[in-house]
Amino acid sequence: MLGLLLVHASLSEQARHASLRQNAEMVRRLGLTDLALFPEARYTRHLSQADWHSAFQDHPLSLEHFPSGSLTLPPKDVWSNNARLD
């Protein structure tokens, strides 16, 4: 039984790699953005393309409207570019 599980896992992995290559090629050809994890606010939908001032569109000291805003961090390049301003 264990041998069958290992054979099945090996065959499944090969099929997944082919599917992953096809998906990566489609993303490259179409120029798709990153994965949209949250449907709420525009600054949490596509993190790599976010307008970081939109979170404060009501007021600079306003509270976060959406829970996903407190669950996500900005991309690393935003941290490195803005760290010297703090």
Biotite code that builds the C-alpha atoms (Angstrom):
import biotite.structure as struc

atoms = struc.array([
    struc.Atom([0.000, 0.000, 0.000], chain_id="A", res_id=1, res_name="MET", atom_name="CA", element="C"),
    struc.Atom([2.823, 2.379, 0.862], chain_id="A", res_id=2, res_name="LEU", atom_name="CA", element="C"),
    struc.Atom([4.456, 1.651, -2.485], chain_id="A", res_id=3, res_name="GLY", atom_name="CA", element="C"),
    struc.Atom([1.254, 2.595, -4.316], chain_id="A", res_id=4, res_name="LEU", atom_name="CA", element="C"),
    struc.Atom([1.096, 5.864, -2.404], chain_id="A", res_id=5, res_name="LEU", atom_name="CA", element="C"),
    struc.Atom([4.671, 6.710, -3.374], chain_id="A", res_id=6, res_name="LEU", atom_name="CA", element="C"),
    struc.Atom([4.057, 5.878, -7.043], chain_id="A", res_id=7, res_name="VAL", atom_name="CA", element="C"),
    struc.Atom([0.888, 7.972, -7.046], chain_id="A", res_id=8, res_name="HIS", atom_name="CA", element="C"),
    struc.Atom([2.707, 10.895, -5.422], chain_id="A", res_id=9, res_name="ALA", atom_name="CA", element="C"),
    struc.Atom([5.478, 10.716, -8.009], chain_id="A", res_id=10, res_name="SER", atom_name="CA", element="C"),
    struc.Atom([3.058, 10.663, -10.939], chain_id="A", res_id=11, res_name="LEU", atom_name="CA", element="C"),
    struc.Atom([0.996, 13.488, -9.433], chain_id="A", res_id=12, res_name="SER", atom_name="CA", element="C"),
    struc.Atom([4.093, 15.619, -8.967], chain_id="A", res_id=13, res_name="GLU", atom_name="CA", element="C"),
    struc.Atom([5.071, 15.259, -12.620], chain_id="A", res_id=14, res_name="GLN", atom_name="CA", element="C"),
    struc.Atom([1.571, 16.311, -13.715], chain_id="A", res_id=15, res_name="ALA", atom_name="CA", element="C"),
    struc.Atom([1.644, 19.308, -11.344], chain_id="A", res_id=16, res_name="ARG", atom_name="CA", element="C"),
    struc.Atom([4.978, 20.486, -12.731], chain_id="A", res_id=17, res_name="HIS", atom_name="CA", element="C"),
    struc.Atom([3.591, 20.465, -16.274], chain_id="A", res_id=18, res_name="ALA", atom_name="CA", element="C"),
    struc.Atom([0.519, 22.390, -15.154], chain_id="A", res_id=19, res_name="SER", atom_name="CA", element="C"),
    struc.Atom([2.647, 24.870, -13.227], chain_id="A", res_id=20, res_name="LEU", atom_name="CA", element="C"),
    struc.Atom([4.833, 25.513, -16.282], chain_id="A", res_id=21, res_name="ARG", atom_name="CA", element="C"),
    struc.Atom([1.728, 26.139, -18.404], chain_id="A", res_id=22, res_name="GLN", atom_name="CA", element="C"),
    struc.Atom([0.309, 28.550, -15.832], chain_id="A", res_id=23, res_name="ASN", atom_name="CA", element="C"),
    struc.Atom([3.610, 30.413, -15.533], chain_id="A", res_id=24, res_name="ALA", atom_name="CA", element="C"),
    struc.Atom([3.789, 30.784, -19.309], chain_id="A", res_id=25, res_name="GLU", atom_name="CA", element="C"),
    struc.Atom([0.220, 32.114, -19.430], chain_id="A", res_id=26, res_name="MET", atom_name="CA", element="C"),
    struc.Atom([0.962, 34.660, -16.687], chain_id="A", res_id=27, res_name="VAL", atom_name="CA", element="C"),
    struc.Atom([4.090, 35.794, -18.536], chain_id="A", res_id=28, res_name="ARG", atom_name="CA", element="C"),
    struc.Atom([2.298, 36.129, -21.903], chain_id="A", res_id=29, res_name="ARG", atom_name="CA", element="C"),
    struc.Atom([-0.722, 37.960, -20.508], chain_id="A", res_id=30, res_name="LEU", atom_name="CA", element="C"),
    struc.Atom([1.257, 40.123, -18.076], chain_id="A", res_id=31, res_name="GLY", atom_name="CA", element="C"),
    struc.Atom([-1.009, 39.287, -15.148], chain_id="A", res_id=32, res_name="LEU", atom_name="CA", element="C"),
    struc.Atom([-0.569, 40.894, -11.755], chain_id="A", res_id=33, res_name="THR", atom_name="CA", element="C"),
    struc.Atom([0.046, 39.151, -8.474], chain_id="A", res_id=34, res_name="ASP", atom_name="CA", element="C"),
    struc.Atom([-2.575, 37.034, -6.744], chain_id="A", res_id=35, res_name="LEU", atom_name="CA", element="C"),
    struc.Atom([-5.595, 38.948, -5.389], chain_id="A", res_id=36, res_name="ALA", atom_name="CA", element="C"),
    struc.Atom([-5.972, 37.594, -1.859], chain_id="A", res_id=37, res_name="LEU", atom_name="CA", element="C"),
    struc.Atom([-8.501, 40.065, -0.472], chain_id="A", res_id=38, res_name="PHE", atom_name="CA", element="C"),
    struc.Atom([-11.528, 41.571, -2.269], chain_id="A", res_id=39, res_name="PRO", atom_name="CA", element="C"),
    struc.Atom([-12.017, 44.496, 0.103], chain_id="A", res_id=40, res_name="GLU", atom_name="CA", element="C"),
    struc.Atom([-9.834, 47.520, -0.443], chain_id="A", res_id=41, res_name="ALA", atom_name="CA", element="C"),
    struc.Atom([-7.906, 48.439, -3.558], chain_id="A", res_id=42, res_name="ARG", atom_name="CA", element="C"),
    struc.Atom([-4.639, 48.648, -1.602], chain_id="A", res_id=43, res_name="TYR", atom_name="CA", element="C"),
    struc.Atom([-5.019, 45.034, -0.408], chain_id="A", res_id=44, res_name="THR", atom_name="CA", element="C"),
    struc.Atom([-6.148, 43.487, -3.710], chain_id="A", res_id=45, res_name="ARG", atom_name="CA", element="C"),
    struc.Atom([-2.924, 43.748, -5.703], chain_id="A", res_id=46, res_name="HIS", atom_name="CA", element="C"),
    struc.Atom([-0.112, 44.428, -3.259], chain_id="A", res_id=47, res_name="LEU", atom_name="CA", element="C"),
    struc.Atom([2.575, 45.066, -5.850], chain_id="A", res_id=48, res_name="SER", atom_name="CA", element="C"),
    struc.Atom([0.489, 47.749, -7.567], chain_id="A", res_id=49, res_name="GLN", atom_name="CA", element="C"),
    struc.Atom([-1.053, 49.415, -4.551], chain_id="A", res_id=50, res_name="ALA", atom_name="CA", element="C"),
    struc.Atom([-1.351, 53.136, -4.045], chain_id="A", res_id=51, res_name="ASP", atom_name="CA", element="C"),
    struc.Atom([-0.110, 53.329, -0.463], chain_id="A", res_id=52, res_name="TRP", atom_name="CA", element="C"),
    struc.Atom([-1.820, 56.655, 0.185], chain_id="A", res_id=53, res_name="HIS", atom_name="CA", element="C"),
    struc.Atom([-5.278, 55.229, -0.558], chain_id="A", res_id=54, res_name="SER", atom_name="CA", element="C"),
    struc.Atom([-5.409, 53.698, 2.911], chain_id="A", res_id=55, res_name="ALA", atom_name="CA", element="C"),
    struc.Atom([-5.491, 57.242, 4.288], chain_id="A", res_id=56, res_name="PHE", atom_name="CA", element="C"),
    struc.Atom([-7.912, 58.704, 1.755], chain_id="A", res_id=57, res_name="GLN", atom_name="CA", element="C"),
    struc.Atom([-10.391, 59.806, 4.433], chain_id="A", res_id=58, res_name="ASP", atom_name="CA", element="C"),
    struc.Atom([-7.875, 61.267, 6.861], chain_id="A", res_id=59, res_name="HIS", atom_name="CA", element="C"),
    struc.Atom([-4.191, 60.597, 7.640], chain_id="A", res_id=60, res_name="PRO", atom_name="CA", element="C"),
    struc.Atom([-5.086, 59.440, 11.156], chain_id="A", res_id=61, res_name="LEU", atom_name="CA", element="C"),
    struc.Atom([-8.220, 57.480, 10.256], chain_id="A", res_id=62, res_name="SER", atom_name="CA", element="C"),
    struc.Atom([-8.623, 53.925, 11.483], chain_id="A", res_id=63, res_name="LEU", atom_name="CA", element="C"),
    struc.Atom([-8.319, 50.967, 9.144], chain_id="A", res_id=64, res_name="GLU", atom_name="CA", element="C"),
    struc.Atom([-11.703, 50.215, 7.547], chain_id="A", res_id=65, res_name="HIS", atom_name="CA", element="C"),
    struc.Atom([-10.941, 46.690, 6.420], chain_id="A", res_id=66, res_name="PHE", atom_name="CA", element="C"),
    struc.Atom([-9.463, 43.785, 8.397], chain_id="A", res_id=67, res_name="PRO", atom_name="CA", element="C"),
    struc.Atom([-7.224, 42.756, 5.508], chain_id="A", res_id=68, res_name="SER", atom_name="CA", element="C"),
    struc.Atom([-5.300, 46.022, 5.786], chain_id="A", res_id=69, res_name="GLY", atom_name="CA", element="C"),
    struc.Atom([-3.964, 44.906, 9.157], chain_id="A", res_id=70, res_name="SER", atom_name="CA", element="C"),
    struc.Atom([-3.089, 41.415, 7.868], chain_id="A", res_id=71, res_name="LEU", atom_name="CA", element="C"),
    struc.Atom([-0.905, 42.411, 4.927], chain_id="A", res_id=72, res_name="THR", atom_name="CA", element="C"),
    struc.Atom([2.458, 44.112, 4.794], chain_id="A", res_id=73, res_name="LEU", atom_name="CA", element="C"),
    struc.Atom([3.722, 46.288, 1.974], chain_id="A", res_id=74, res_name="PRO", atom_name="CA", element="C"),
    struc.Atom([6.248, 44.727, -0.422], chain_id="A", res_id=75, res_name="PRO", atom_name="CA", element="C"),
    struc.Atom([9.900, 44.731, 0.687], chain_id="A", res_id=76, res_name="LYS", atom_name="CA", element="C"),
    struc.Atom([10.907, 47.463, -1.782], chain_id="A", res_id=77, res_name="ASP", atom_name="CA", element="C"),
    struc.Atom([8.370, 49.836, -0.213], chain_id="A", res_id=78, res_name="VAL", atom_name="CA", element="C"),
    struc.Atom([9.904, 49.211, 3.198], chain_id="A", res_id=79, res_name="TRP", atom_name="CA", element="C"),
    struc.Atom([13.438, 49.811, 1.948], chain_id="A", res_id=80, res_name="SER", atom_name="CA", element="C"),
    struc.Atom([12.516, 52.955, -0.007], chain_id="A", res_id=81, res_name="ASN", atom_name="CA", element="C"),
    struc.Atom([10.544, 54.533, 2.819], chain_id="A", res_id=82, res_name="ASN", atom_name="CA", element="C"),
    struc.Atom([12.622, 53.390, 5.800], chain_id="A", res_id=83, res_name="ALA", atom_name="CA", element="C"),
    struc.Atom([15.052, 56.274, 5.456], chain_id="A", res_id=84, res_name="ARG", atom_name="CA", element="C"),
    struc.Atom([12.153, 58.769, 5.618], chain_id="A", res_id=85, res_name="LEU", atom_name="CA", element="C"),
    struc.Atom([11.079, 57.686, 9.098], chain_id="A", res_id=86, res_name="ASP", atom_name="CA", element="C"),
])
